[in-house]
């Protein structure tokens, strides 16, 4: 079937990139059919059964949708963080987050998160910052290059809030994240202002899963879905 968001905008543009969802057990058969149509196949997220296809026409999208083994065809939508780039001074005071979430009470009861690996799917991470040293990092940005650094700041802010190490800031404020979980940062939003595509987001989720993350944090959305629906690829994966 066609994703309702894609169906609504199917004829709004001459061509558009799509994401094909299929039964993971039918990978070889579906990929063979897509190859037989001479389609420009991009990244394939094998564990979860998705393949990215470069921009194609509405007629080709309908043809893909009719192939055996295809569950749904989605628009490979643009995703973005919920704020513009921020500076270092605006993201490292995590002491306020601890107060808001009443973390001290939880830690005193033994809930530190140390045994829970945490994945952050966002704009990357500044691994040179004292709060974030030792963070495991990856990138699923496919072009113009596999960016890793966090030029936006949002991902570093989320990482430091979630599990930033104890740090005495230059302002004399002692800060620490709300947990002591080991971190995995996967950058899927970049290109200067925190933009990515659905295929890069679900690929990042797949990387977190493969690297052992037990909880995945995503602070992102699109014009059509802000999370929690039943049809977007990232919502379906959750």
N, C-alpha and C positions, 0 to 999 in steps of 0.2 A: 504494500500500500504506500501511498505518498504521505509523507509527513504533512499534517494540515497547514503548517506554516509555509511549507514549500508549495503546496497546492494553491494556496491563496495568492502567491506571487509568481506562479509558474510562467505566466505570459507577460510579466511586467518588464522583463529584460530579454534580449535576444538569446543570451547564453548566461549560464551561472554555474559555479562549482557545486558539486553535490557530494554527499557522503552516503555510501551504500552500506546498509546493515544486512547481514546475512547470518544464517546458522553457522557457527564456528565449525561444525562437523562437515559442512558443505563447502569449505574453503576452496579446495582444488577445483570443484565443479563450477562454482560461481566465478572464480578468477579466470578459468578457462573460457567461460562465456563472455566475460567482459573483454578479455584479450581478443576473442573472436570478432568482437564489434569494433576492434581497432581503437579502443578508448584510451585516452591519456591517463593511466593510473598513477596516482601519487603514492602517499604512504598507506600501508596496510597495517591496521592494528589487529593482529591475528588473535590474541587471547580473547578479545571481546567481539570479534566478527564485524569489522568495519574496514572499508576501503575508500580512500579519497579519490575523486575523479575531477580532473581539470574542467573548466567551463564547457558545458555542452548545451545543446538546444532543448526546448520543451519536448520535441518529438523523440529525441534520444533518451531523455529522462523517462518518458512513458515506456519506451522500449526496455530500459533497464528495469523498470518497475515490474514488467511482465515476466522477467526471467525466473525460472524455477530456483528456489533456494533463497531468493531475495525477500527479506522480511519487510523492509521499509527503505524508502529513499528520502534522505534529509537534505536540506540546504546546508552547505558548508559555511555557516554564518560567521560574520565578524563578531568577535567577543571583545570586551574591554573591561578594565578595572573601573571602579566607581569614583575615581578622582584623578586629577591631573598630577604630574610629577611633583614630589615633595622633597624638601631638603632634609639633611641628616638631623638637624636640631628638632625637626617636627616629629620624628618617628622613634627616637630611642628612649624617651621617658616612660618606660613601661610600669613604673610604680603606680601610676594612676589607674592602669588597667587592672592591676592586682586589687586595688581598693574597690573598684566597681564590681569585680567578680567575687569579692570576699574570699580571695585565695588563701589568706593566712589561716583561716579556720580549717579549710580543706587540708592544707599541708600539715597542720598540727594533728589532724586525724589520720595522717599517714598517706593521704592521696597526693602523691607528687608527680605521677605520670612517668616515672623513670623507666618503667617496664613497657611503656606503650610507644611504639615508633610512630612519629607524626609526619605526614606528608603535606607540604604546602605547594599548591598549584597556583602560580601567580607570576609576577614580573621578574623573578630571580631573587638573588640574595647577595648582599655585600659581605663576602666571607672574610674580609679584612677587618671588619668591625669587631671589637673585643667581645661583644655580646653574642656574636655569631661564628666565632672561630670553631672550626671542626665540623661545620654543617656540611652534610653530603649534598652535592648539587649536580643537576643535569639540565638539559635543555631540549625542547622539542620544536623550537622555532626552525622552520624549514627554509626560509629565505628572508632577507638577502644573504644571511649567514646564520650559523647556529650560535646565536648570541647567548652569552651566559651571564655577563655582568648585569646588575640591576640599575639601569639608567633612570628608572622611574621612581624607585624608593618605596613603592607600595608593598612589594614582596618582602623587603627587608623589615618594614614596619610590622607586617603580619608575623614573620618569623620571630622577631624580637619579642613581640607581645606573647606569642604562643609558648616560646621556650628559650628566650634569651638568657644567656649566662649572667651571673651576678657581676655587676660592673659599677665602679665609682666614676661617674661622669666628670668632665672638666668643670661642670657647674657645681660639683660637690654633692650631687644627688646620687644615692646608691639605688640602682635599679636592677630588676630581675624579671624574667618572663613569668607567666602565670602557671607554668609547669616546668618540669625538668626532663621532659621527653627528648630522646634523640631525634634530630630533625633530618628530613629529606626535603630539599627545595628543588622543584622542577619548573623551569621557566617556560611558559607557553604564551605569555603576553609580553610583547616588546615593541620593536620598531619605533623607539623613542618615547611614545606616550602610552604604552600599555595596551597594544592591540594584538589580537591573535585570531585564530579561526577554530571552529568547532573541532576539526581533525587534530589540531595541535593540543587542544584542551583534553580530549579523551585519550590522546596518546600520552599526555602527561599523567593522567589518572592511571593508565596502564603501567607506566614506569614506576609510579608509587607502589602499586600493587605488587609488581614483580620484585621490588626492592624491600618488600616486607612491611610497608606502612599499614598500620591497623586503623588509623584515622586519617582522613584526607580533608584538608581545609581549602575551600575555594571561595574567594570573594570577587566574583565576576558576574557578568550578565551580558545580555544583548537587547536590542530594541524590542524583540518579540518575546523573549523568555527571560525572566529574572530568577528562575529556579523553581523547582517543585512541581513542574508539569509532568505529564505521562508520555510525552512524545519526543522531546529533545534527546539526542544521544546521551549527553552527559547526565540528564535526569534519569534516563532508562538504565544507565550503568549503575547509578547509585541504588 
